[in-house]
């Protein structure tokens, strides 16, 4: 069941959400927030199990610590 909620974001964060919406061709800001939360949940669960979040671009990579 979907429930409507309200959140306050500053202009910089709203700009980021809008940029991501366009880049990911999502229909609205809520879709961006939902996708971000699902991704963060996956990363947190992996970290809880001893895994690491790694961003790789070509031959370089960065390991992100969430906590």
Rosetta blueprint (number, residue, H / E / L):
1 X L
2 X L
3 X L
4 X L
5 X L
6 X L
7 X L
8 X L
9 X L
10 X L
11 X H
12 X H
13 X H
14 X H
15 X H
16 X H
17 X H
18 X H
19 X H
20 X H
21 X H
22 X H
23 X H
24 X L
25 X L
26 X L
27 X L
28 X L
29 X H
30 X H
31 X H
32 X H
33 X H
34 X H
35 X H
36 X H
37 X H
38 X H
39 X H
40 X H
41 X H
42 X H
43 X H
44 X H
45 X H
46 X H
47 X H
48 X H
49 X L
50 X L
51 X L
52 X L
53 X E
54 X E
55 X E
56 X E
57 X E
58 X L
59 X L
60 X E
61 X E
62 X E
63 X E
64 X E
65 X L
66 X L
67 X L
